[in-house]
Amino acid sequence: MAARPITLGIDLGTTSVKAALLRAAPDEPSGFAVLASCARAARAEAAVESAGAGPQCVLFCFQGREQDVSRILQALHECLAALPRQQLRSVVGIGVSGQMHGVVFWKTGQGCEWIEGGITPVFEPRAVSHLVTWQDGRCSSEFLASLPQPKSHLSVATGFGCATIFWLLKYCPESLKSYDAAGTIHDYVVAMLCGLPRPLMSDQNAASWGYFNTQSQSWNVEILRSSGFPVHLLPDIAEPGSVAGRTSHMWFEIPEGTEVGVALGDLQASVYSCMAQRTDAVLNISTSVQLAASMPSGFQPGETPDPTAPVAYFPYFGRTYLGVAASLNGGNVLATFVHMLVQWMADLGLEVEESTVYSCMIQAAVQQRDTHLTITPTVLGERHLPDQLASVTRISSSDLSLGHVTRALCRGIVQNLHSMLPIQQLQEWGVERVMGSGSALSRNEVLKQEVQRAFPLPVSFGQDVDAAVGAALVMLRRHLNQKES
């Protein structure tokens, strides 16, 4: 019996790096099994140095968010070193995903050096800038308003690759002169693994940079060029799920010549890891909340952005789109509430652990099945309503227990998301089931109850979203489809 193929998935996240090995498993409902996985904290935050003498460059030191590429690669190498070597030798494909929107610059042909002297060949960055991440705050609202209007259905925000390049071009142009290539951090890793002469980028990542038209699959080159933008830095576009190239060296026992997929967005890879059917919606409640559903076949977004819309449309696979409601208020709201209670008790002279408070309030809310108390939990605002604050209404003396307040808070988190993407809209898109996942949802029975209350559809809990698994699964299915054809 022939050995079942194994693929490696890598996710280069904002705070951690993860790698996972998948094998085809026809007997499993998902069709695959995770053989091994490893995660490492990146600890890659880097001090931002002024690249020029102007006051804007100095101000950027306080607003910028950058990461050291060498530390990200170190975390990646630690992950791969922890995976079983025998299984790595059997890898037939590598899928890579990572934090979207950010940008890193490098010099073509000099972006890395392969080190052969150790136990296994590894590559280390050479002529590479820091990664400017999606969290970067250098582009003020005034600066963004000065940029040309994109021909795209997605808005441009601070932390987006093209906006960052515009900022550097205006305030720190010297910082761009050393480089002739750019991409996301995961585009960079793919380019280095394969020795690509030019970076390749999927439309998933291109859309996250801004100034990319998903319908024509092209950058807004004329708009950018007329504004003096260095269009030579823009990567070539490739279909998500396609092969970017083959490994140019053996790498942690993975054979030279192994196929490497074009880099994917972490959102899309995460959804792919657990969306079993096109008719599934994926609900992830962790620190924040995302609800994503596959748009009907033939759907096309408009060509102008609407920053006030609560739902955004992101490229998925096969020229389809995901409709995504992304709320800023999720498990972080519960954490804020717990911290508030602990602080109140400290002010009263009582010391108690936050974990104890959390357990007690969830237990009280499980027993309190309903409440008239209404909490709008948007303490962090929302992207489409940045000035919105939280509120508590319908307060009565009978609804002030810990159980009532916790129940109302959990309900508010779910109802806030429901207001952004109502069940009626999901049903119009053909959604028949909700896949619930995420750390906040998995450990909170009250949230699970409120999700089931809000969505009159079958709700399945337990399968967590995992971008590394999703990236590996894309390559696994590609390999299996090739064998069948």
ROLUM-502283 format. One record per residue (C-alpha): x, y, z; residue number from 0. Coordinates in nm, 2 decimals, padded with zeros to 4 digits. Layout:
<recs>
+--------+--------+--------+-----+
!      u !      v !      w !   k !
+--------+--------+--------+-----+
!      X !      Y !      Z ! NUM !
...
+--------+--------+--------+-----+
</recs>
This chain:
<recs>
+--------+--------+--------+-----+
!      u !      v !      w !   k !
+--------+--------+--------+-----+
!  00.00 !  00.00 !  00.00 !   0 !
!  00.14 !  00.34 ! -00.10 !   1 !
!  00.23 !  00.58 !  00.18 !   2 !
! -00.03 !  00.86 !  00.21 !   3 !
!  00.11 !  01.20 !  00.12 !   4 !
!  00.22 !  01.45 !  00.39 !   5 !
!  00.21 !  01.82 !  00.36 !   6 !
!  00.36 !  02.10 !  00.58 !   7 !
!  00.17 !  02.41 !  00.67 !   8 !
!  00.33 !  02.72 !  00.81 !   9 !
!  00.16 !  03.03 !  00.96 !  10 !
!  00.37 !  03.34 !  01.04 !  11 !
!  00.15 !  03.52 !  01.28 !  12 !
!  00.18 !  03.85 !  01.46 !  13 !
!  00.29 !  03.70 !  01.80 !  14 !
!  00.37 !  03.34 !  01.71 !  15 !
!  00.48 !  03.10 !  01.44 !  16 !
!  00.32 !  02.77 !  01.39 !  17 !
!  00.39 !  02.46 !  01.17 !  18 !
!  00.17 !  02.15 !  01.12 !  19 !
!  00.21 !  01.83 !  00.93 !  20 !
! -00.10 !  01.68 !  00.77 !  21 !
! -00.17 !  01.34 !  00.61 !  22 !
! -00.46 !  01.23 !  00.40 !  23 !
! -00.70 !  01.03 !  00.62 !  24 !
! -01.00 !  00.91 !  00.41 !  25 !
! -01.16 !  00.75 !  00.72 !  26 !
! -01.18 !  01.08 !  00.90 !  27 !
! -01.48 !  01.31 !  00.84 !  28 !
! -01.24 !  01.60 !  00.75 !  29 !
! -01.04 !  01.37 !  00.52 !  30 !
! -00.71 !  01.45 !  00.69 !  31 !
! -00.53 !  01.40 !  01.02 !  32 !
! -00.28 !  01.63 !  01.19 !  33 !
!  00.03 !  01.42 !  01.25 !  34 !
!  00.22 !  01.68 !  01.45 !  35 !
!  00.23 !  02.05 !  01.51 !  36 !
!  00.45 !  02.31 !  01.70 !  37 !
!  00.41 !  02.67 !  01.79 !  38 !
!  00.67 !  02.92 !  01.91 !  39 !
!  00.64 !  03.28 !  02.03 !  40 !
!  00.81 !  03.50 !  01.77 !  41 !
!  00.92 !  03.78 !  02.02 !  42 !
!  01.01 !  03.98 !  01.71 !  43 !
!  00.90 !  04.33 !  01.81 !  44 !
!  01.18 !  04.57 !  01.71 !  45 !
!  01.27 !  04.92 !  01.80 !  46 !
!  01.17 !  05.16 !  01.52 !  47 !
!  01.46 !  05.38 !  01.41 !  48 !
!  01.41 !  05.71 !  01.23 !  49 !
!  01.52 !  05.67 !  00.87 !  50 !
!  01.54 !  06.04 !  00.81 !  51 !
!  01.59 !  06.37 !  00.98 !  52 !
!  01.24 !  06.51 !  00.94 !  53 !
!  01.00 !  06.54 !  01.23 !  54 !
!  00.76 !  06.29 !  01.07 !  55 !
!  01.03 !  06.02 !  01.08 !  56 !
!  01.10 !  06.10 !  01.45 !  57 !
!  00.72 !  06.09 !  01.52 !  58 !
!  00.71 !  05.75 !  01.35 !  59 !
!  00.94 !  05.60 !  01.61 !  60 !
!  00.65 !  05.63 !  01.86 !  61 !
!  00.37 !  05.52 !  01.62 !  62 !
!  00.55 !  05.25 !  01.41 !  63 !
!  00.52 !  04.88 !  01.46 !  64 !
!  00.80 !  04.67 !  01.32 !  65 !
!  00.93 !  04.32 !  01.36 !  66 !
!  01.28 !  04.17 !  01.32 !  67 !
!  01.27 !  03.92 !  01.03 !  68 !
!  01.56 !  03.72 !  01.17 !  69 !
!  01.36 !  03.65 !  01.49 !  70 !
!  01.06 !  03.54 !  01.29 !  71 !
!  01.28 !  03.30 !  01.10 !  72 !
!  01.44 !  03.17 !  01.42 !  73 !
!  01.09 !  03.09 !  01.56 !  74 !
!  01.01 !  02.91 !  01.23 !  75 !
!  01.33 !  02.71 !  01.25 !  76 !
!  01.26 !  02.61 !  01.61 !  77 !
!  00.91 !  02.49 !  01.50 !  78 !
!  01.05 !  02.28 !  01.22 !  79 !
!  01.33 !  02.13 !  01.44 !  80 !
!  01.06 !  02.01 !  01.68 !  81 !
!  00.87 !  01.81 !  01.41 !  82 !
!  00.94 !  01.44 !  01.34 !  83 !
!  01.23 !  01.42 !  01.10 !  84 !
!  01.10 !  01.10 !  00.93 !  85 !
!  00.77 !  01.27 !  00.85 !  86 !
!  00.95 !  01.58 !  00.72 !  87 !
!  01.14 !  01.36 !  00.47 !  88 !
!  00.80 !  01.25 !  00.33 !  89 !
!  00.66 !  01.61 !  00.27 !  90 !
!  00.53 !  01.65 ! -00.08 !  91 !
!  00.41 !  02.01 ! -00.05 !  92 !
!  00.46 !  02.32 !  00.17 !  93 !
!  00.18 !  02.57 !  00.23 !  94 !
!  00.25 !  02.91 !  00.39 !  95 !
!  00.02 !  03.17 !  00.53 !  96 !
!  00.07 !  03.47 !  00.76 !  97 !
! -00.02 !  03.81 !  00.90 !  98 !
! -00.18 !  04.01 !  00.62 !  99 !
! -00.14 !  04.38 !  00.52 ! 100 !
!  00.22 !  04.42 !  00.64 ! 101 !
!  00.53 !  04.48 !  00.41 ! 102 !
!  00.89 !  04.38 !  00.41 ! 103 !
!  01.15 !  04.49 !  00.16 ! 104 !
!  01.46 !  04.30 !  00.02 ! 105 !
!  01.72 !  04.30 ! -00.25 ! 106 !
!  01.66 !  04.05 ! -00.53 ! 107 !
!  01.91 !  03.77 ! -00.52 ! 108 !
!  02.05 !  03.89 ! -00.18 ! 109 !
!  01.75 !  03.85 !  00.05 ! 110 !
!  01.89 !  03.55 !  00.23 ! 111 !
!  02.19 !  03.32 !  00.27 ! 112 !
!  02.16 !  02.94 !  00.29 ! 113 !
!  02.37 !  02.81 !  00.58 ! 114 !
!  02.49 !  02.45 !  00.51 ! 115 !
!  02.71 !  02.39 !  00.81 ! 116 !
!  02.46 !  02.28 !  01.07 ! 117 !
!  02.25 !  01.96 !  01.11 ! 118 !
!  02.02 !  02.09 !  00.83 ! 119 !
!  02.04 !  02.37 !  00.58 ! 120 !
!  01.86 !  02.69 !  00.69 ! 121 !
!  01.83 !  03.03 !  00.54 ! 122 !
!  01.90 !  03.36 !  00.72 ! 123 !
!  01.80 !  03.71 !  00.61 ! 124 !
!  02.06 !  03.93 !  00.46 ! 125 !
!  01.96 !  04.24 !  00.26 ! 126 !
!  01.61 !  04.26 !  00.42 ! 127 !
!  01.43 !  04.54 !  00.60 ! 128 !
!  01.22 !  04.51 !  00.92 ! 129 !
!  00.87 !  04.39 !  00.87 ! 130 !
!  00.63 !  04.68 !  00.91 ! 131 !
!  00.32 !  04.51 !  01.05 ! 132 !
! -00.05 !  04.55 !  01.01 ! 133 !
! -00.06 !  04.72 !  01.35 ! 134 !
!  00.16 !  05.01 !  01.23 ! 135 !
!  00.01 !  05.35 !  01.31 ! 136 !
!  00.22 !  05.59 !  01.11 ! 137 !
! -00.04 !  05.68 !  00.85 ! 138 !
! -00.28 !  05.93 !  01.01 ! 139 !
! -00.63 !  05.99 !  00.88 ! 140 !
! -00.51 !  06.31 !  00.73 ! 141 !
! -00.23 !  06.13 !  00.54 ! 142 !
! -00.46 !  05.86 !  00.42 ! 143 !
! -00.71 !  06.13 !  00.29 ! 144 !
! -00.42 !  06.28 !  00.09 ! 145 !
! -00.37 !  05.95 ! -00.11 ! 146 !
! -00.53 !  05.89 ! -00.44 ! 147 !
! -00.87 !  05.70 ! -00.44 ! 148 !
! -00.81 !  05.33 ! -00.52 ! 149 !
! -01.00 !  05.15 ! -00.79 ! 150 !
! -01.10 !  04.87 ! -00.55 ! 151 !
! -01.39 !  04.76 ! -00.33 ! 152 !
! -01.16 !  04.76 ! -00.02 ! 153 !
! -01.05 !  05.08 !  00.17 ! 154 !
! -00.69 !  05.16 !  00.24 ! 155 !
! -00.59 !  05.19 !  00.61 ! 156 !
! -00.28 !  05.24 !  00.81 ! 157 !
! -00.07 !  04.93 !  00.82 ! 158 !
! -00.16 !  04.83 !  00.46 ! 159 !
!  00.14 !  04.77 !  00.25 ! 160 !
!  00.08 !  05.03 ! -00.02 ! 161 !
! -00.01 !  05.30 !  00.24 ! 162 !
!  00.32 !  05.23 !  00.42 ! 163 !
!  00.52 !  05.26 !  00.10 ! 164 !
!  00.35 !  05.59 !  00.02 ! 165 !
!  00.44 !  05.71 !  00.37 ! 166 !
!  00.80 !  05.61 !  00.34 ! 167 !
!  00.82 !  05.76 ! -00.01 ! 168 !
!  00.71 !  06.10 !  00.13 ! 169 !
!  00.89 !  06.11 !  00.46 ! 170 !
!  01.18 !  05.86 !  00.45 ! 171 !
!  01.26 !  05.80 !  00.08 ! 172 !
!  01.62 !  05.69 !  00.15 ! 173 !
!  01.48 !  05.38 !  00.33 ! 174 !
!  01.35 !  05.25 !  00.00 ! 175 !
!  01.66 !  05.29 ! -00.21 ! 176 !
!  01.84 !  04.98 ! -00.09 ! 177 !
!  01.56 !  04.74 ! -00.21 ! 178 !
!  01.40 !  04.63 ! -00.53 ! 179 !
!  01.14 !  04.38 ! -00.40 ! 180 !
!  00.86 !  04.38 ! -00.15 ! 181 !
!  00.59 !  04.15 ! -00.01 ! 182 !
!  00.43 !  04.02 !  00.30 ! 183 !
!  00.65 !  03.83 !  00.54 ! 184 !
!  00.50 !  03.50 !  00.41 ! 185 !
!  00.57 !  03.61 !  00.05 ! 186 !
!  00.93 !  03.67 !  00.15 ! 187 !
!  00.96 !  03.32 !  00.30 ! 188 !
!  00.82 !  03.16 ! -00.02 ! 189 !
!  01.05 !  03.37 ! -00.24 ! 190 !
!  01.35 !  03.26 ! -00.03 ! 191 !
!  01.26 !  02.89 ! -00.02 ! 192 !
!  01.22 !  02.88 ! -00.40 ! 193 !
!  01.49 !  03.13 ! -00.50 ! 194 !
!  01.23 !  03.33 ! -00.70 ! 195 !
!  01.37 !  03.61 ! -00.92 ! 196 !
!  01.06 !  03.82 ! -00.84 ! 197 !
!  00.82 !  03.79 ! -00.55 ! 198 !
!  00.48 !  03.63 ! -00.61 ! 199 !
!  00.17 !  03.73 ! -00.42 ! 200 !
! -00.18 !  03.58 ! -00.41 ! 201 !
! -00.48 !  03.81 ! -00.46 ! 202 !
! -00.56 !  03.74 ! -00.10 ! 203 !
! -00.25 !  03.93 !  00.02 ! 204 !
! -00.26 !  04.18 ! -00.27 ! 205 !
! -00.62 !  04.29 ! -00.16 ! 206 !
! -00.49 !  04.34 !  00.19 ! 207 !
! -00.22 !  04.58 !  00.07 ! 208 !
! -00.48 !  04.82 ! -00.10 ! 209 !
! -00.48 !  04.95 ! -00.46 ! 210 !
! -00.56 !  04.61 ! -00.60 ! 211 !
! -00.87 !  04.53 ! -00.81 ! 212 !
! -00.98 !  04.18 ! -00.74 ! 213 !
! -01.21 !  04.16 ! -01.05 ! 214 !
! -00.93 !  04.24 ! -01.30 ! 215 !
! -00.67 !  04.07 ! -01.08 ! 216 !
! -00.44 !  04.37 ! -01.12 ! 217 !
! -00.28 !  04.65 ! -00.93 ! 218 !
! -00.40 !  05.01 ! -00.98 ! 219 !
! -00.07 !  05.07 ! -01.17 ! 220 !
! -00.18 !  05.39 ! -01.35 ! 221 !
! -00.33 !  05.55 ! -01.04 ! 222 !
! -00.01 !  05.46 ! -00.84 ! 223 !
!  00.24 !  05.56 ! -01.10 ! 224 !
!  00.07 !  05.90 ! -01.15 ! 225 !
!  00.13 !  05.96 ! -00.78 ! 226 !
!  00.50 !  05.87 ! -00.80 ! 227 !
!  00.46 !  05.53 ! -00.63 ! 228 !
!  00.75 !  05.29 ! -00.70 ! 229 !
!  00.54 !  05.04 ! -00.89 ! 230 !
!  00.85 !  04.82 ! -00.95 ! 231 !
!  00.82 !  04.70 ! -00.59 ! 232 !
!  00.47 !  04.55 ! -00.65 ! 233 !
!  00.48 !  04.17 ! -00.67 ! 234 !
!  00.35 !  03.96 ! -00.96 ! 235 !
!  00.01 !  03.80 ! -00.89 ! 236 !
! -00.06 !  03.43 ! -00.87 ! 237 !
! -00.37 !  03.22 ! -00.81 ! 238 !
! -00.42 !  03.12 ! -00.44 ! 239 !
! -00.37 !  02.74 ! -00.43 ! 240 !
! -00.12 !  02.74 ! -00.71 ! 241 !
!  00.25 !  02.65 ! -00.68 ! 242 !
!  00.49 !  02.94 ! -00.65 ! 243 !
!  00.80 !  02.72 ! -00.71 ! 244 !
!  01.01 !  02.44 ! -00.56 ! 245 !
!  01.25 !  02.44 ! -00.27 ! 246 !
!  01.60 !  02.52 ! -00.39 ! 247 !
!  01.77 !  02.34 ! -00.10 ! 248 !
!  01.70 !  02.06 !  00.13 ! 249 !
!  01.53 !  02.22 !  00.44 ! 250 !
!  01.49 !  02.04 !  00.77 ! 251 !
!  01.49 !  01.70 !  00.60 ! 252 !
!  01.23 !  01.83 !  00.34 ! 253 !
!  01.37 !  01.72 !  00.00 ! 254 !
!  01.50 !  01.98 ! -00.24 ! 255 !
!  01.25 !  02.03 ! -00.52 ! 256 !
!  00.94 !  02.01 ! -00.30 ! 257 !
!  00.65 !  02.22 ! -00.42 ! 258 !
!  00.57 !  02.54 ! -00.23 ! 259 !
!  00.24 !  02.71 ! -00.27 ! 260 !
!  00.19 !  03.08 ! -00.32 ! 261 !
!  00.15 !  03.25 !  00.02 ! 262 !
! -00.21 !  03.27 !  00.15 ! 263 !
! -00.38 !  03.52 !  00.39 ! 264 !
! -00.41 !  03.39 !  00.74 ! 265 !
! -00.78 !  03.47 !  00.75 ! 266 !
! -00.85 !  03.27 !  00.44 ! 267 !
! -00.63 !  02.98 !  00.55 ! 268 !
! -00.80 !  02.98 !  00.89 ! 269 !
! -01.15 !  02.96 !  00.74 ! 270 !
! -01.03 !  02.69 !  00.50 ! 271 !
! -00.91 !  02.47 !  00.79 ! 272 !
! -01.27 !  02.42 !  00.92 ! 273 !
! -01.52 !  02.52 !  00.65 ! 274 !
! -01.62 !  02.16 !  00.54 ! 275 !
! -01.89 !  02.28 !  00.30 ! 276 !
! -01.95 !  02.59 !  00.10 ! 277 !
! -02.28 !  02.62 !  00.30 ! 278 !
! -02.09 !  02.65 !  00.63 ! 279 !
! -02.03 !  02.98 !  00.81 ! 280 !
! -01.73 !  03.00 !  01.04 ! 281 !
! -01.77 !  03.18 !  01.36 ! 282 !
! -01.45 !  03.25 !  01.56 ! 283 !
! -01.46 !  03.41 !  01.90 ! 284 !
! -01.12 !  03.47 !  02.05 ! 285 !
! -00.98 !  03.80 !  02.15 ! 286 !
! -01.20 !  03.95 !  01.88 ! 287 !
! -01.48 !  03.80 !  01.67 ! 288 !
! -01.50 !  03.70 !  01.30 ! 289 !
! -01.80 !  03.55 !  01.12 ! 290 !
! -01.72 !  03.44 !  00.76 ! 291 !
! -01.93 !  03.28 !  00.49 ! 292 !
! -01.86 !  03.19 !  00.13 ! 293 !
! -02.04 !  03.42 ! -00.11 ! 294 !
! -02.27 !  03.27 ! -00.37 ! 295 !
! -02.11 !  03.17 ! -00.70 ! 296 !
! -02.08 !  03.47 ! -00.94 ! 297 !
! -02.08 !  03.73 ! -00.66 ! 298 !
! -01.87 !  04.04 ! -00.75 ! 299 !
! -01.81 !  04.33 ! -00.51 ! 300 !
! -01.83 !  04.69 ! -00.63 ! 301 !
! -01.53 !  04.89 ! -00.74 ! 302 !
! -01.55 !  05.16 ! -00.47 ! 303 !
! -01.48 !  05.11 ! -00.10 ! 304 !
! -01.74 !  05.17 !  00.17 ! 305 !
! -01.57 !  05.22 !  00.50 ! 306 !
! -01.90 !  05.24 !  00.69 ! 307 !
! -02.01 !  04.89 !  00.58 ! 308 !
! -02.00 !  04.63 !  00.86 ! 309 !
! -01.92 !  04.34 !  00.61 ! 310 !
! -01.61 !  04.33 !  00.40 ! 311 !
! -01.55 !  04.09 !  00.10 ! 312 !
! -01.22 !  03.92 !  00.08 ! 313 !
! -01.08 !  03.70 ! -00.20 ! 314 !
! -01.10 !  03.33 ! -00.12 ! 315 !
! -01.02 !  03.05 ! -00.36 ! 316 !
! -01.13 !  02.99 ! -00.72 ! 317 !
! -01.22 !  03.36 ! -00.78 ! 318 !
! -01.48 !  03.34 ! -00.50 ! 319 !
! -01.52 !  03.57 ! -00.20 ! 320 !
! -01.57 !  03.55 !  00.17 ! 321 !
! -01.82 !  03.78 !  00.33 ! 322 !
! -01.67 !  03.87 !  00.67 ! 323 !
! -01.80 !  04.06 !  00.97 ! 324 !
! -01.50 !  04.13 !  01.19 ! 325 !
! -01.59 !  04.27 !  01.54 ! 326 !
! -01.32 !  04.43 !  01.76 ! 327 !
! -01.52 !  04.32 !  02.07 ! 328 !
! -01.50 !  03.96 !  02.18 ! 329 !
! -01.31 !  03.78 !  02.45 ! 330 !
! -01.13 !  04.11 !  02.52 ! 331 !
! -01.46 !  04.26 !  02.65 ! 332 !
! -01.50 !  03.97 !  02.90 ! 333 !
! -01.14 !  04.02 !  03.00 ! 334 !
! -01.20 !  04.39 !  03.05 ! 335 !
! -01.51 !  04.31 !  03.27 ! 336 !
! -01.31 !  04.06 !  03.48 ! 337 !
! -01.03 !  04.31 !  03.53 ! 338 !
! -01.28 !  04.57 !  03.64 ! 339 !
! -01.42 !  04.34 !  03.90 ! 340 !
! -01.08 !  04.24 !  04.03 ! 341 !
! -00.99 !  04.61 !  04.05 ! 342 !
! -01.31 !  04.69 !  04.24 ! 343 !
! -01.24 !  04.42 !  04.49 ! 344 !
! -00.88 !  04.54 !  04.53 ! 345 !
! -01.02 !  04.89 !  04.61 ! 346 !
! -01.23 !  04.72 !  04.88 ! 347 !
! -00.93 !  04.55 !  05.03 ! 348 !
! -00.99 !  04.20 !  04.88 ! 349 !
! -00.74 !  04.01 !  04.67 ! 350 !
! -00.87 !  03.75 !  04.41 ! 351 !
! -00.73 !  03.59 !  04.10 ! 352 !
! -00.88 !  03.69 !  03.77 ! 353 !
! -00.92 !  03.32 !  03.68 ! 354 !
! -01.13 !  03.27 !  03.99 ! 355 !
! -01.35 !  03.56 !  03.90 ! 356 !
! -01.40 !  03.44 !  03.55 ! 357 !
! -01.50 !  03.09 !  03.66 ! 358 !
! -01.75 !  03.22 !  03.92 ! 359 !
! -01.92 !  03.47 !  03.68 ! 360 !
! -01.96 !  03.20 !  03.41 ! 361 !
! -02.10 !  02.96 !  03.66 ! 362 !
! -02.35 !  03.22 !  03.78 ! 363 !
! -02.45 !  03.30 !  03.42 ! 364 !
! -02.51 !  02.94 !  03.34 ! 365 !
! -02.76 !  02.92 !  03.62 ! 366 !
! -02.92 !  03.25 !  03.51 ! 367 !
! -03.07 !  03.14 !  03.18 ! 368 !
! -03.22 !  03.47 !  03.08 ! 369 !
! -03.22 !  03.84 !  03.16 ! 370 !
! -03.39 !  04.17 !  03.06 ! 371 !
! -03.07 !  04.36 !  03.11 ! 372 !
! -02.92 !  04.48 !  02.77 ! 373 !
! -02.55 !  04.55 !  02.72 ! 374 !
! -02.40 !  04.69 !  02.40 ! 375 !
! -02.04 !  04.57 !  02.46 ! 376 !
! -01.86 !  04.79 !  02.20 ! 377 !
! -01.60 !  04.93 !  02.44 ! 378 !
! -01.34 !  04.93 !  02.16 ! 379 !
! -01.58 !  05.07 !  01.89 ! 380 !
! -01.59 !  04.90 !  01.55 ! 381 !
! -01.40 !  04.96 !  01.23 ! 382 !
! -01.72 !  05.08 !  01.06 ! 383 !
! -01.83 !  05.27 !  01.37 ! 384 !
! -01.51 !  05.39 !  01.53 ! 385 !
! -01.68 !  05.63 !  01.77 ! 386 !
! -01.93 !  05.39 !  01.91 ! 387 !
! -01.91 !  05.33 !  02.28 ! 388 !
! -02.06 !  05.06 !  02.51 ! 389 !
! -02.38 !  05.11 !  02.70 ! 390 !
! -02.61 !  04.93 !  02.95 ! 391 !
! -02.99 !  04.97 !  02.93 ! 392 !
! -03.31 !  04.82 !  03.07 ! 393 !
! -03.16 !  04.82 !  03.42 ! 394 !
! -03.39 !  04.70 !  03.70 ! 395 !
! -03.31 !  04.61 !  04.06 ! 396 !
! -03.39 !  04.25 !  03.98 ! 397 !
! -03.13 !  04.22 !  03.71 ! 398 !
! -02.82 !  04.33 !  03.89 ! 399 !
! -02.67 !  04.00 !  04.00 ! 400 !
! -02.34 !  03.87 !  03.86 ! 401 !
! -02.53 !  03.61 !  03.67 ! 402 !
! -02.76 !  03.86 !  03.50 ! 403 !
! -02.48 !  04.10 !  03.41 ! 404 !
! -02.25 !  03.82 !  03.27 ! 405 !
! -02.54 !  03.67 !  03.08 ! 406 !
! -02.62 !  04.01 !  02.93 ! 407 !
! -02.26 !  04.07 !  02.84 ! 408 !
! -02.22 !  03.74 !  02.66 ! 409 !
! -02.55 !  03.80 !  02.48 ! 410 !
! -02.43 !  04.15 !  02.38 ! 411 !
! -02.11 !  04.02 !  02.22 ! 412 !
! -02.31 !  03.78 !  02.00 ! 413 !
! -02.59 !  04.02 !  01.92 ! 414 !
! -02.34 !  04.29 !  01.83 ! 415 !
! -02.19 !  04.05 !  01.57 ! 416 !
! -02.55 !  03.95 !  01.46 ! 417 !
! -02.63 !  04.32 !  01.40 ! 418 !
! -02.33 !  04.34 !  01.17 ! 419 !
! -02.42 !  04.02 !  00.97 ! 420 !
! -02.78 !  03.91 !  01.04 ! 421 !
! -02.90 !  03.55 !  01.01 ! 422 !
! -03.13 !  03.66 !  00.72 ! 423 !
! -02.82 !  03.77 !  00.52 ! 424 !
! -02.65 !  03.44 !  00.59 ! 425 !
! -02.95 !  03.24 !  00.48 ! 426 !
! -02.97 !  03.45 !  00.16 ! 427 !
! -02.61 !  03.34 !  00.09 ! 428 !
! -02.71 !  02.98 !  00.13 ! 429 !
! -02.56 !  02.92 !  00.48 ! 430 !
! -02.70 !  02.60 !  00.64 ! 431 !
! -02.46 !  02.55 !  00.94 ! 432 !
! -02.24 !  02.75 !  01.17 ! 433 !
! -01.90 !  02.62 !  01.27 ! 434 !
! -01.81 !  02.77 !  01.61 ! 435 !
! -01.45 !  02.79 !  01.71 ! 436 !
! -01.20 !  03.00 !  01.91 ! 437 !
! -01.05 !  03.01 !  02.26 ! 438 !
! -01.32 !  03.24 !  02.41 ! 439 !
! -01.60 !  03.02 !  02.28 ! 440 !
! -01.45 !  02.69 !  02.37 ! 441 !
! -01.42 !  02.78 !  02.74 ! 442 !
! -01.75 !  02.97 !  02.78 ! 443 !
! -02.07 !  02.77 !  02.80 ! 444 !
! -02.28 !  03.09 !  02.82 ! 445 !
! -02.13 !  03.22 !  02.49 ! 446 !
! -02.22 !  02.89 !  02.33 ! 447 !
! -02.58 !  02.91 !  02.45 ! 448 !
! -02.61 !  03.27 !  02.32 ! 449 !
! -02.47 !  03.16 !  01.98 ! 450 !
! -02.73 !  02.89 !  01.96 ! 451 !
! -03.00 !  03.14 !  02.06 ! 452 !
! -02.89 !  03.39 !  01.80 ! 453 !
! -02.85 !  03.15 !  01.50 ! 454 !
! -03.15 !  02.93 !  01.43 ! 455 !
! -02.93 !  02.70 !  01.23 ! 456 !
! -02.73 !  02.38 !  01.33 ! 457 !
! -02.42 !  02.50 !  01.53 ! 458 !
! -02.12 !  02.28 !  01.55 ! 459 !
! -01.86 !  02.35 !  01.82 ! 460 !
! -01.51 !  02.21 !  01.88 ! 461 !
! -01.31 !  02.23 !  01.55 ! 462 !
! -01.07 !  02.52 !  01.60 ! 463 !
! -00.96 !  02.74 !  01.32 ! 464 !
! -00.59 !  02.70 !  01.24 ! 465 !
! -00.41 !  02.89 !  00.96 ! 466 !
! -00.12 !  02.64 !  00.95 ! 467 !
! -00.35 !  02.35 !  00.91 ! 468 !
! -00.55 !  02.54 !  00.64 ! 469 !
! -00.23 !  02.62 !  00.44 ! 470 !
! -00.12 !  02.25 !  00.46 ! 471 !
! -00.47 !  02.14 !  00.36 ! 472 !
! -00.47 !  02.35 !  00.05 ! 473 !
! -00.15 !  02.18 ! -00.07 ! 474 !
! -00.27 !  01.83 !  00.04 ! 475 !
! -00.59 !  01.86 ! -00.17 ! 476 !
! -00.39 !  02.00 ! -00.46 ! 477 !
! -00.16 !  01.69 ! -00.45 ! 478 !
! -00.45 !  01.45 ! -00.42 ! 479 !
! -00.64 !  01.61 ! -00.71 ! 480 !
! -00.32 !  01.59 ! -00.93 ! 481 !
! -00.29 !  01.22 ! -00.85 ! 482 !
! -00.66 !  01.16 ! -00.95 ! 483 !
! -00.64 !  01.35 ! -01.28 ! 484 !
+--------+--------+--------+-----+
</recs>
